[in-house]
Amino acid sequence: MNKLEFAPLVKKKLIILKEWLQENFDADTSHKVLEEMLSDLDILKEFEKSGTNISEVYAVDTDYWFLFTHRHYFIYRFESEKVTVVQMFNEKEDFILKLFGISGRTQESIEYWGE
């Protein structure tokens, strides 16, 4: 079984998300969303390839993977017996652009959404 670690930035973003959920939803809903999100990430302890290999989806040479859960992308990498979640993005963010400087959006998507 792998050890699951979170980078300091991810921990900070999770705290911000928790605060936002508590401000906008009742306590039960806030707790449930965070609990389910962390439970989904716990799967990586045993099955580190449960997510998607970024290099197989985008033309980028990288060892990063992502797991999408509860409207968030969690970017991670795995080494021997350790999975490190290095970044977290909301679904509305273009994480490929932010990580690698290339747009993950197609021209069709840009035209449709007017972005």
Secondary structure, 3 states (H helix, E strand, C coil): CCEEEECHHHHHHHHHHHHHHHHHCCHHHHHHHHHHHHHHHHHHHCCHHHCEEHHHHCCCCCCCEEEEECCEEEEEEEECCEEEEEEEEECCCCHHHHHHCCCCCCHHHHHHHCC
